Amino acid sequence: MTNTTASASSASSLGLLVLRIVVGAIFAAHGAQKIFEITIPDTIGSFADVGVPLAEIAAPVVAFLELIGGILLILGLLTRPVSVLLAVDMLVALVLVHLPAGLWVTAGGYEFVAVLGAAALALALTGAGRYSIDAAALRGRAPAWLV
C-alpha cells in the first residue's frame, strides 16, 4: 500500500516549485527590463503616459518589486507576502492600463497580467510548498501567514 497523502503532497509541492520558478522568472525579467533596458526615467514616463498616479514613486517601486519579488519567488523565500504584493501589482496594471483594451494581449489587453496576477494570488494562498527556503528555514519559526 502506498501513502497517497505523502505522494500528493510531494506532487503538489513539485507543482508549486514549477509555478514559482516560471512566474518568478517572468516577474524578475519584467522588473529587470524596467530598470536596465527601459530605464527608470523612461518607465516613469510610460507610467505617467497611461495615467498611473504618482508615477515618479510607482514606477521604481513596481520595477524593484518585480525584480526582487521574482527572485524571491524562485527561491521560495517570503512567498506569501511577496505574492500578495505582486498580485496587487497585476491588479492595478489590469485596471489602470489593460482593461480598456479588452482581453487579448495583442491589442494591449489584460490576459497576460490576469494570468500573472492569478498565479501570484494562488501562491499567496498556498505558500511556496515543500521545496522552498520558506519550508526549509522558516516553517515553525515564522507565522503561518508569512510562510
mmCIF file of the C-alpha atoms, coordinates in Angstrom:
data_MODEL
# 
_entry.id   MODEL 
# 
loop_
_atom_site.group_PDB 
_atom_site.id 
_atom_site.type_symbol 
_atom_site.label_atom_id 
_atom_site.label_alt_id 
_atom_site.label_comp_id 
_atom_site.label_asym_id 
_atom_site.label_entity_id 
_atom_site.label_seq_id 
_atom_site.pdbx_PDB_ins_code 
_atom_site.Cartn_x 
_atom_site.Cartn_y 
_atom_site.Cartn_z 
_atom_site.occupancy 
_atom_site.B_iso_or_equiv 
_atom_site.pdbx_formal_charge 
_atom_site.auth_seq_id 
_atom_site.auth_comp_id 
_atom_site.auth_asym_id 
_atom_site.auth_atom_id 
_atom_site.pdbx_PDB_model_num 
ATOM 1   C CA . MET A 1 1   ? 0.000   0.000  0.000   1.00 0.00 ? 1   MET A CA 1 
ATOM 2   C CA . THR A 1 2   ? 1.337   3.452  -0.895  1.00 0.00 ? 2   THR A CA 1 
ATOM 3   C CA . ASN A 1 3   ? 0.962   6.627  1.080   1.00 0.00 ? 3   ASN A CA 1 
ATOM 4   C CA . THR A 1 4   ? -1.216  8.675  -1.279  1.00 0.00 ? 4   THR A CA 1 
ATOM 5   C CA . THR A 1 5   ? -1.218  11.701 1.034   1.00 0.00 ? 5   THR A CA 1 
ATOM 6   C CA . ALA A 1 6   ? 2.579   11.887 1.002   1.00 0.00 ? 6   ALA A CA 1 
ATOM 7   C CA . SER A 1 7   ? 2.784   11.455 -2.771  1.00 0.00 ? 7   SER A CA 1 
ATOM 8   C CA . ALA A 1 8   ? 0.038   14.042 -3.331  1.00 0.00 ? 8   ALA A CA 1 
ATOM 9   C CA . SER A 1 9   ? 1.851   16.462 -1.036  1.00 0.00 ? 9   SER A CA 1 
ATOM 10  C CA . SER A 1 10  ? 5.104   15.831 -2.875  1.00 0.00 ? 10  SER A CA 1 
ATOM 11  C CA . ALA A 1 11  ? 3.411   16.289 -6.264  1.00 0.00 ? 11  ALA A CA 1 
ATOM 12  C CA . SER A 1 12  ? 1.703   19.466 -5.070  1.00 0.00 ? 12  SER A CA 1 
ATOM 13  C CA . SER A 1 13  ? 4.991   20.852 -3.827  1.00 0.00 ? 13  SER A CA 1 
ATOM 14  C CA . LEU A 1 14  ? 6.638   19.994 -7.132  1.00 0.00 ? 14  LEU A CA 1 
ATOM 15  C CA . GLY A 1 15  ? 3.815   21.793 -8.947  1.00 0.00 ? 15  GLY A CA 1 
ATOM 16  C CA . LEU A 1 16  ? 4.288   24.842 -6.728  1.00 0.00 ? 16  LEU A CA 1 
ATOM 17  C CA . LEU A 1 17  ? 8.031   24.760 -7.432  1.00 0.00 ? 17  LEU A CA 1 
ATOM 18  C CA . VAL A 1 18  ? 7.404   24.807 -11.192 1.00 0.00 ? 18  VAL A CA 1 
ATOM 19  C CA . LEU A 1 19  ? 4.866   27.624 -10.797 1.00 0.00 ? 19  LEU A CA 1 
ATOM 20  C CA . ARG A 1 20  ? 7.227   29.663 -8.607  1.00 0.00 ? 20  ARG A CA 1 
ATOM 21  C CA . ILE A 1 21  ? 10.166  29.279 -10.992 1.00 0.00 ? 21  ILE A CA 1 
ATOM 22  C CA . VAL A 1 22  ? 8.225   30.218 -14.125 1.00 0.00 ? 22  VAL A CA 1 
ATOM 23  C CA . VAL A 1 23  ? 6.197   33.068 -12.622 1.00 0.00 ? 23  VAL A CA 1 
ATOM 24  C CA . GLY A 1 24  ? 9.183   34.332 -10.639 1.00 0.00 ? 24  GLY A CA 1 
ATOM 25  C CA . ALA A 1 25  ? 11.377  34.368 -13.734 1.00 0.00 ? 25  ALA A CA 1 
ATOM 26  C CA . ILE A 1 26  ? 8.763   36.327 -15.691 1.00 0.00 ? 26  ILE A CA 1 
ATOM 27  C CA . PHE A 1 27  ? 8.334   38.892 -12.915 1.00 0.00 ? 27  PHE A CA 1 
ATOM 28  C CA . ALA A 1 28  ? 12.118  39.209 -12.455 1.00 0.00 ? 28  ALA A CA 1 
ATOM 29  C CA . ALA A 1 29  ? 12.611  39.668 -16.206 1.00 0.00 ? 29  ALA A CA 1 
ATOM 30  C CA . HIS A 1 30  ? 9.948   42.387 -16.371 1.00 0.00 ? 30  HIS A CA 1 
ATOM 31  C CA . GLY A 1 31  ? 11.453  44.175 -13.369 1.00 0.00 ? 31  GLY A CA 1 
ATOM 32  C CA . ALA A 1 32  ? 14.945  43.975 -14.868 1.00 0.00 ? 32  ALA A CA 1 
ATOM 33  C CA . GLN A 1 33  ? 13.572  45.285 -18.159 1.00 0.00 ? 33  GLN A CA 1 
ATOM 34  C CA . LYS A 1 34  ? 12.036  48.308 -16.417 1.00 0.00 ? 34  LYS A CA 1 
ATOM 35  C CA . ILE A 1 35  ? 15.293  49.027 -14.563 1.00 0.00 ? 35  ILE A CA 1 
ATOM 36  C CA . PHE A 1 36  ? 18.054  48.199 -17.020 1.00 0.00 ? 36  PHE A CA 1 
ATOM 37  C CA . GLU A 1 37  ? 16.578  48.214 -20.533 1.00 0.00 ? 37  GLU A CA 1 
ATOM 38  C CA . ILE A 1 38  ? 13.792  50.764 -20.494 1.00 0.00 ? 38  ILE A CA 1 
ATOM 39  C CA . THR A 1 39  ? 15.431  52.579 -17.520 1.00 0.00 ? 39  THR A CA 1 
ATOM 40  C CA . ILE A 1 40  ? 13.638  54.043 -14.533 1.00 0.00 ? 40  ILE A CA 1 
ATOM 41  C CA . PRO A 1 41  ? 13.221  57.548 -16.046 1.00 0.00 ? 41  PRO A CA 1 
ATOM 42  C CA . ASP A 1 42  ? 11.544  56.122 -19.153 1.00 0.00 ? 42  ASP A CA 1 
ATOM 43  C CA . THR A 1 43  ? 9.454   53.750 -17.029 1.00 0.00 ? 43  THR A CA 1 
ATOM 44  C CA . ILE A 1 44  ? 8.273   56.771 -15.029 1.00 0.00 ? 44  ILE A CA 1 
ATOM 45  C CA . GLY A 1 45  ? 7.339   58.441 -18.310 1.00 0.00 ? 45  GLY A CA 1 
ATOM 46  C CA . SER A 1 46  ? 5.467   55.367 -19.513 1.00 0.00 ? 46  SER A CA 1 
ATOM 47  C CA . PHE A 1 47  ? 3.571   55.097 -16.226 1.00 0.00 ? 47  PHE A CA 1 
ATOM 48  C CA . ALA A 1 48  ? 2.670   58.799 -16.384 1.00 0.00 ? 48  ALA A CA 1 
ATOM 49  C CA . ASP A 1 49  ? 1.539   58.468 -20.016 1.00 0.00 ? 49  ASP A CA 1 
ATOM 50  C CA . VAL A 1 50  ? -1.002  55.762 -19.120 1.00 0.00 ? 50  VAL A CA 1 
ATOM 51  C CA . GLY A 1 51  ? -2.263  57.685 -16.094 1.00 0.00 ? 51  GLY A CA 1 
ATOM 52  C CA . VAL A 1 52  ? -0.625  55.826 -13.203 1.00 0.00 ? 52  VAL A CA 1 
ATOM 53  C CA . PRO A 1 53  ? -0.891  58.123 -10.178 1.00 0.00 ? 53  PRO A CA 1 
ATOM 54  C CA . LEU A 1 54  ? 2.405   59.207 -8.593  1.00 0.00 ? 54  LEU A CA 1 
ATOM 55  C CA . ALA A 1 55  ? 4.359   57.688 -11.452 1.00 0.00 ? 55  ALA A CA 1 
ATOM 56  C CA . GLU A 1 56  ? 7.646   59.004 -10.004 1.00 0.00 ? 56  GLU A CA 1 
ATOM 57  C CA . ILE A 1 57  ? 7.119   56.758 -6.977  1.00 0.00 ? 57  ILE A CA 1 
ATOM 58  C CA . ALA A 1 58  ? 5.094   53.932 -8.520  1.00 0.00 ? 58  ALA A CA 1 
ATOM 59  C CA . ALA A 1 59  ? 7.482   53.134 -11.392 1.00 0.00 ? 59  ALA A CA 1 
ATOM 60  C CA . PRO A 1 60  ? 10.621  52.401 -9.347  1.00 0.00 ? 60  PRO A CA 1 
ATOM 61  C CA . VAL A 1 61  ? 8.594   50.632 -6.646  1.00 0.00 ? 61  VAL A CA 1 
ATOM 62  C CA . VAL A 1 62  ? 6.974   48.362 -9.244  1.00 0.00 ? 62  VAL A CA 1 
ATOM 63  C CA . ALA A 1 63  ? 10.247  47.776 -11.099 1.00 0.00 ? 63  ALA A CA 1 
ATOM 64  C CA . PHE A 1 64  ? 12.133  46.718 -7.977  1.00 0.00 ? 64  PHE A CA 1 
ATOM 65  C CA . LEU A 1 65  ? 9.150   44.762 -6.613  1.00 0.00 ? 65  LEU A CA 1 
ATOM 66  C CA . GLU A 1 66  ? 9.005   42.744 -9.822  1.00 0.00 ? 66  GLU A CA 1 
ATOM 67  C CA . LEU A 1 67  ? 12.776  42.159 -9.965  1.00 0.00 ? 67  LEU A CA 1 
ATOM 68  C CA . ILE A 1 68  ? 13.350  41.334 -6.307  1.00 0.00 ? 68  ILE A CA 1 
ATOM 69  C CA . GLY A 1 69  ? 9.937   39.719 -5.825  1.00 0.00 ? 69  GLY A CA 1 
ATOM 70  C CA . GLY A 1 70  ? 10.503  37.469 -8.825  1.00 0.00 ? 70  GLY A CA 1 
ATOM 71  C CA . ILE A 1 71  ? 13.843  36.328 -7.438  1.00 0.00 ? 71  ILE A CA 1 
ATOM 72  C CA . LEU A 1 72  ? 12.258  35.684 -4.032  1.00 0.00 ? 72  LEU A CA 1 
ATOM 73  C CA . LEU A 1 73  ? 9.520   33.591 -5.684  1.00 0.00 ? 73  LEU A CA 1 
ATOM 74  C CA . ILE A 1 74  ? 12.109  31.471 -7.473  1.00 0.00 ? 74  ILE A CA 1 
ATOM 75  C CA . LEU A 1 75  ? 13.869  30.878 -4.151  1.00 0.00 ? 75  LEU A CA 1 
ATOM 76  C CA . GLY A 1 76  ? 10.620  30.334 -2.290  1.00 0.00 ? 76  GLY A CA 1 
ATOM 77  C CA . LEU A 1 77  ? 11.513  32.978 0.294   1.00 0.00 ? 77  LEU A CA 1 
ATOM 78  C CA . LEU A 1 78  ? 8.746   35.091 1.874   1.00 0.00 ? 78  LEU A CA 1 
ATOM 79  C CA . THR A 1 79  ? 6.486   33.677 -0.813  1.00 0.00 ? 79  THR A CA 1 
ATOM 80  C CA . ARG A 1 80  ? 3.118   34.645 0.655   1.00 0.00 ? 80  ARG A CA 1 
ATOM 81  C CA . PRO A 1 81  ? 3.733   38.372 1.290   1.00 0.00 ? 81  PRO A CA 1 
ATOM 82  C CA . VAL A 1 82  ? 5.702   38.797 -1.943  1.00 0.00 ? 82  VAL A CA 1 
ATOM 83  C CA . SER A 1 83  ? 2.921   37.061 -3.882  1.00 0.00 ? 83  SER A CA 1 
ATOM 84  C CA . VAL A 1 84  ? 0.282   39.364 -2.361  1.00 0.00 ? 84  VAL A CA 1 
ATOM 85  C CA . LEU A 1 85  ? 2.296   42.406 -3.464  1.00 0.00 ? 85  LEU A CA 1 
ATOM 86  C CA . LEU A 1 86  ? 2.771   41.005 -6.978  1.00 0.00 ? 86  LEU A CA 1 
ATOM 87  C CA . ALA A 1 87  ? -0.940  40.139 -7.246  1.00 0.00 ? 87  ALA A CA 1 
ATOM 88  C CA . VAL A 1 88  ? -1.816  43.727 -6.288  1.00 0.00 ? 88  VAL A CA 1 
ATOM 89  C CA . ASP A 1 89  ? 0.746   44.965 -8.837  1.00 0.00 ? 89  ASP A CA 1 
ATOM 90  C CA . MET A 1 90  ? -1.007  42.970 -11.565 1.00 0.00 ? 90  MET A CA 1 
ATOM 91  C CA . LEU A 1 91  ? -4.496  44.021 -10.432 1.00 0.00 ? 91  LEU A CA 1 
ATOM 92  C CA . VAL A 1 92  ? -3.509  47.688 -10.651 1.00 0.00 ? 92  VAL A CA 1 
ATOM 93  C CA . ALA A 1 93  ? -1.929  47.128 -14.083 1.00 0.00 ? 93  ALA A CA 1 
ATOM 94  C CA . LEU A 1 94  ? -5.076  45.331 -15.230 1.00 0.00 ? 94  LEU A CA 1 
ATOM 95  C CA . VAL A 1 95  ? -7.450  48.064 -14.051 1.00 0.00 ? 95  VAL A CA 1 
ATOM 96  C CA . LEU A 1 96  ? -5.396  51.156 -14.925 1.00 0.00 ? 96  LEU A CA 1 
ATOM 97  C CA . VAL A 1 97  ? -3.799  50.043 -18.180 1.00 0.00 ? 97  VAL A CA 1 
ATOM 98  C CA . HIS A 1 98  ? -5.055  46.850 -19.781 1.00 0.00 ? 98  HIS A CA 1 
ATOM 99  C CA . LEU A 1 99  ? -8.792  46.550 -19.045 1.00 0.00 ? 99  LEU A CA 1 
ATOM 100 C CA . PRO A 1 100 ? -9.948  49.157 -21.580 1.00 0.00 ? 100 PRO A CA 1 
ATOM 101 C CA . ALA A 1 101 ? -8.112  47.266 -24.352 1.00 0.00 ? 101 ALA A CA 1 
ATOM 102 C CA . GLY A 1 102 ? -10.093 44.060 -23.788 1.00 0.00 ? 102 GLY A CA 1 
ATOM 103 C CA . LEU A 1 103 ? -8.858  40.535 -23.223 1.00 0.00 ? 103 LEU A CA 1 
ATOM 104 C CA . TRP A 1 104 ? -6.290  39.917 -25.955 1.00 0.00 ? 104 TRP A CA 1 
ATOM 105 C CA . VAL A 1 105 ? -2.684  40.804 -25.203 1.00 0.00 ? 105 VAL A CA 1 
ATOM 106 C CA . THR A 1 106 ? -2.007  41.517 -28.888 1.00 0.00 ? 106 THR A CA 1 
ATOM 107 C CA . ALA A 1 107 ? -4.311  44.548 -28.549 1.00 0.00 ? 107 ALA A CA 1 
ATOM 108 C CA . GLY A 1 108 ? -2.767  45.599 -25.223 1.00 0.00 ? 108 GLY A CA 1 
ATOM 109 C CA . GLY A 1 109 ? -5.369  43.626 -23.287 1.00 0.00 ? 109 GLY A CA 1 
ATOM 110 C CA . TYR A 1 110 ? -5.307  42.071 -19.859 1.00 0.00 ? 110 TYR A CA 1 
ATOM 111 C CA . GLU A 1 111 ? -4.918  38.324 -20.496 1.00 0.00 ? 111 GLU A CA 1 
ATOM 112 C CA . PHE A 1 112 ? -1.212  38.186 -19.554 1.00 0.00 ? 112 PHE A CA 1 
ATOM 113 C CA . VAL A 1 113 ? -1.454  40.352 -16.423 1.00 0.00 ? 113 VAL A CA 1 
ATOM 114 C CA . ALA A 1 114 ? -4.571  38.424 -15.368 1.00 0.00 ? 114 ALA A CA 1 
ATOM 115 C CA . VAL A 1 115 ? -2.698  35.114 -15.566 1.00 0.00 ? 115 VAL A CA 1 
ATOM 116 C CA . LEU A 1 116 ? 0.310   36.516 -13.682 1.00 0.00 ? 116 LEU A CA 1 
ATOM 117 C CA . GLY A 1 117 ? -1.984  38.035 -11.060 1.00 0.00 ? 117 GLY A CA 1 
ATOM 118 C CA . ALA A 1 118 ? -3.934  34.804 -10.634 1.00 0.00 ? 118 ALA A CA 1 
ATOM 119 C CA . ALA A 1 119 ? -0.688  32.806 -10.320 1.00 0.00 ? 119 ALA A CA 1 
ATOM 120 C CA . ALA A 1 120 ? 0.633   35.240 -7.709  1.00 0.00 ? 120 ALA A CA 1 
ATOM 121 C CA . LEU A 1 121 ? -2.660  35.047 -5.813  1.00 0.00 ? 121 LEU A CA 1 
ATOM 122 C CA . ALA A 1 122 ? -2.533  31.229 -5.922  1.00 0.00 ? 122 ALA A CA 1 
ATOM 123 C CA . LEU A 1 123 ? 0.961   31.309 -4.406  1.00 0.00 ? 123 LEU A CA 1 
ATOM 124 C CA . ALA A 1 124 ? -0.205  33.769 -1.745  1.00 0.00 ? 124 ALA A CA 1 
ATOM 125 C CA . LEU A 1 125 ? -2.991  31.362 -0.796  1.00 0.00 ? 125 LEU A CA 1 
ATOM 126 C CA . THR A 1 126 ? -0.965  28.143 -0.896  1.00 0.00 ? 126 THR A CA 1 
ATOM 127 C CA . GLY A 1 127 ? 2.519   29.213 0.104   1.00 0.00 ? 127 GLY A CA 1 
ATOM 128 C CA . ALA A 1 128 ? 5.742   28.049 -1.502  1.00 0.00 ? 128 ALA A CA 1 
ATOM 129 C CA . GLY A 1 129 ? 5.457   24.323 -0.869  1.00 0.00 ? 129 GLY A CA 1 
ATOM 130 C CA . ARG A 1 130 ? 7.973   21.840 0.473   1.00 0.00 ? 130 ARG A CA 1 
ATOM 131 C CA . TYR A 1 131 ? 10.784  22.676 -1.971  1.00 0.00 ? 131 TYR A CA 1 
ATOM 132 C CA . SER A 1 132 ? 11.470  26.227 -0.803  1.00 0.00 ? 132 SER A CA 1 
ATOM 133 C CA . ILE A 1 133 ? 13.537  28.270 1.597   1.00 0.00 ? 133 ILE A CA 1 
ATOM 134 C CA . ASP A 1 134 ? 10.291  29.085 3.400   1.00 0.00 ? 134 ASP A CA 1 
ATOM 135 C CA . ALA A 1 135 ? 9.770   25.407 4.198   1.00 0.00 ? 135 ALA A CA 1 
ATOM 136 C CA . ALA A 1 136 ? 13.410  24.665 4.967   1.00 0.00 ? 136 ALA A CA 1 
ATOM 137 C CA . ALA A 1 137 ? 14.292  27.680 7.077   1.00 0.00 ? 137 ALA A CA 1 
ATOM 138 C CA . LEU A 1 138 ? 11.124  29.388 8.288   1.00 0.00 ? 138 LEU A CA 1 
ATOM 139 C CA . ARG A 1 139 ? 8.468   26.715 8.858   1.00 0.00 ? 139 ARG A CA 1 
ATOM 140 C CA . GLY A 1 140 ? 7.715   26.599 12.553  1.00 0.00 ? 140 GLY A CA 1 
ATOM 141 C CA . ARG A 1 141 ? 9.810   29.713 13.174  1.00 0.00 ? 141 ARG A CA 1 
ATOM 142 C CA . ALA A 1 142 ? 7.558   32.277 11.481  1.00 0.00 ? 142 ALA A CA 1 
ATOM 143 C CA . PRO A 1 143 ? 3.803   32.873 11.496  1.00 0.00 ? 143 PRO A CA 1 
ATOM 144 C CA . ALA A 1 144 ? 1.782   30.824 9.000   1.00 0.00 ? 144 ALA A CA 1 
ATOM 145 C CA . TRP A 1 145 ? 0.712   33.908 7.015   1.00 0.00 ? 145 TRP A CA 1 
ATOM 146 C CA . LEU A 1 146 ? 4.375   34.611 6.307   1.00 0.00 ? 146 LEU A CA 1 
ATOM 147 C CA . VAL A 1 147 ? 5.341   31.187 5.014   1.00 0.00 ? 147 VAL A CA 1 
# 
